[in-house]
Amino acid sequence: MSKLAVATVAIMLLGGGSIAAADSSDETLGWDHSPASRPAAGPEVLTKANNHRPESGKNLKAAPGAKGPNGVWQVNSTTPTLSNTVTDGDGDTANLTFEVYTTDASGNPKSQVKLTNPDTGKPAAYGVVVSSFVTSGGTAKVTLHYGDLKANTTYAFRTSAYDGGLYETDWSAWAKFTTRGRAVDIKLPEPNKSAPAVDLDKYQEPQVGTRTWPKDVARAAKDAGKGRETCTDHGQKITCIEVGKPSDLSAKEKQHVANKLRAGSGDLVPWCNDTGVSVGKDYLKRDSACLKWATPIVFKYLVKAPDGKIYNPADAHFASAIEIKLDPVSRKFTQRFALVPMDPFIVEHGTVGMPGPVTMIPTFKCSPECTTAAPVWDGSPTWQQKGDFHTAYATFNHEWTGGTAKKTSLQLDWTIAGTVQGGGQEIENDPQWLGNSTPDFDIRCDSIASATSPGCVFSAYKPTWVMNFAKTPAAVAHAWLIQSKLPNHPGSKAAGKPIKYLPASVRDSNLNREVICPNNWAKNYGNPDTTPIDTSDTVSCDEFAYAASYNSGGMPASLGGMNEVDTGNDCVQTHASRVAPGDWRLYDDTRTAAPTWKEVCGRSSMSNYQNTQSMQPFSGTFSSPSKYRLLDKDPYWVAFPEFAHCDASKAAVSCTVPKP
């Protein structure tokens, strides 16, 4: 027992059993001050001369966490629960007073931490906190108030017992603990309410697609005209049309096709000539397609000799390309077919060449519930045998006739026939199949998105949503963090994990939101350091993946939900705070355990303005019938161009955006 403690007991016995409460000023006392000299748990009263004093145990713990090999508790929070056992020789109930100190470089107690009363949120008397009473031999606990402790810092604590009348004569031994460090520290600029809207079109990159073409198929399909070659026997003369593969064209020939197309009359789909759209591949966007597969087409002229042998005097070589333009708010759409003669155009295989000009006759169809008008030509579909290298374009106009159907998938089908003048007669060739649009270039027309404005899109194309970072940096940072770090990567194109759209007509997204962000959650339970933008703003709860998606943690699995959780407490917890003018931070919430990064959702307490405005344009400029015409379960990507330099591979995420 310390000298001061012995003196205190002697005074109590001489004075009849009580001691006046000590001054609760911030005066720093020495290590050996008596717990009773600062009676935070209540006044000390000696009721019986032989009454036993309670005693702290030796089971000091800091939770949640585990004790490290150095004996220091590693706490996964900045609001730890401190505990110790307490006993009383008389069997009385008792409580514990908890005192916390910072530590010096050697790990020794340095300065007392002035704790906050967790019940009132006000400074605690004497800077200590007191547990509830527990039975003798039980464990007394206190949970420290958020803001009293710093992240990634080592502290020491001790306890002193009180049974309602007597204090323990000395403090317990010290126990040390270290709070967890921050797992998220993303520095952001001041929100700009006047920032212009995002130009979504510039983020819609062409997507490579697949269509069906006349590859080597089964005999039945060949007999049905679905093979790579169709021939027509005219007795002495035979004509054939053969469809090749893009790989049949050399790099030089593909470049020749590209140059000829660029030199032609105005494109139906301007981005077809972008340098990133190479010849030899097929591309699509939500409202347009560019089939630059450059399928080779060979018109063959054959002759039967008197001895029955068949000779091939000459061939005419073409390459083809197709452009398609849709209108999200119209039943009508257009195709443009380009035929480019190769160089050389006529390839002679003997002394007798091609007998006359060659005419090519394409046929474009769409079905079901679709009409096709006769083609309009730009450039003649007829080529002379010598030196004729002009490019010809046939434009086909179609219309979805839908009727009472709410949604129709239209398949496009392409064929080409030909004729050649020979011996004073026109020698025809039966149509050769060029393939169809299945699977990626089928067209979806609907009146679901808008009954008054039916329209058509390429539903195989996944559009890209980009939030307004300049206006709502915290909301964008939160979405980027969750997409980048969690294993389900909602909306990530790199991971191949699109968001699936949930329209209000299928399920009210507020039902999902109530699971993750119940009413007034941010006000009542959100991190107290959350910062509104100004006095007109308040705090609110933001979730990612979005509530209006099947990816939302609130979407039940029974309804197709992909990441169902019981409560928003199961999500990664963050908050957005202004730490200085022009310096905002997205932090993880250190009141709870650090993220494991195995969660499937994110919940963030942030400015209501940033939360609501981040998605405000979505329905009008992205999912709307007039833009990308999203229907139930349509997939889309979410991109974060401002965060391209940020590294999310480490357990702790730290980045400054935009890049300094």
Number of C-alpha atoms within 10 A of each C-alpha: 10 13 10 15 18 13 11 16 18 12 13 16 13 9 10 12 17 18 19 13 14 13 12 14 10 11 8 9 11 7 9 13 17 25 20 26 20 21 23 22 25 16 19 21 16 19 12 9 9 8 13 18 20 28 27 28 19 14 13 22 23 27 19 17 19 15 16 11 7 7 11 19 24 20 25 24 26 26 26 25 17 23 23 25 24 28 24 21 12 13 13 18 19 30 31 32 24 26 21 27 20 18 17 12 8 7 13 15 20 15 14 19 17 19 25 21 18 16 8 9 11 11 14 18 20 19 20 23 26 25 19 14 20 19 17 21 19 16 22 26 24 20 17 22 21 20 15 13 22 18 16 16 14 24 27 24 24 21 32 27 34 32 28 17 20 23 30 22 23 21 23 20 15 17 21 25 24 25 25 24 18 20 20 22 18 21 24 25 20 18 19 13 13 8 12 10 13 17 11 15 12 8 14 17 18 22 17 16 20 16 16 14 20 21 16 12 11 10 11 10 12 16 10 9 17 21 23 21 22 21 20 15 16 13 8 12 17 20 23 23 26 19 25 20 16 17 13 12 18 10 12 9 16 23 15 17 28 21 12 18 22 14 11 15 12 9 14 18 18 12 16 26 17 10 9 10 19 16 23 20 16 25 23 26 25 25 21 25 27 29 25 24 21 28 25 22 25 21 26 23 26 19 18 16 11 8 6 9 8 14 16 19 18 20 21 23 21 25 25 22 23 23 23 21 23 24 19 26 21 17 20 21 22 18 22 23 22 25 27 25 25 25 16 14 20 25 17 16 13 10 7 11 16 24 16 19 17 21 18 20 15 19 19 23 19 21 17 14 14 18 14 18 13 12 18 12 15 15 15 13 18 17 22 17 17 12 11 16 17 17 24 22 23 22 20 20 19 19 18 26 16 17 9 7 12 14 17 20 19 21 19 20 18 18 16 18 19 22 21 24 15 14 9 8 10 13 20 21 25 18 22 26 25 26 19 20 19 17 13 19 29 22 26 18 31 27 21 19 24 15 11 9 15 24 26 30 29 24 23 20 26 23 26 22 23 20 24 23 26 21 23 25 27 31 31 24 22 29 25 24 23 26 26 21 21 18 15 22 23 30 27 20 16 11 13 12 19 22 26 25 20 24 20 11 11 10 15 13 20 15 16 24 22 15 21 30 24 15 13 12 16 24 15 9 10 21 23 16 17 24 21 19 19 9 6 8 13 16 24 23 24 29 27 26 27 25 25 22 25 28 30 30 32 31 26 19 14 8 9 12 18 19 19 21 21 12 14 22 15 17 24 27 25 26 28 31 23 19 12 9 8 12 13 21 26 27 24 25 25 26 18 18 19 21 23 12 15 12 18 25 32 26 26 32 33 29 26 21 21 27 23 15 16 21 18 13 16 14 14 12 18 19 21 17 25 19 19 23 27 25 20 17 15 20 22 23 20 20 21 17 13 16 19 11 12 18 12 17 9 9 13 15 18 18 19 15 18 17 12 5
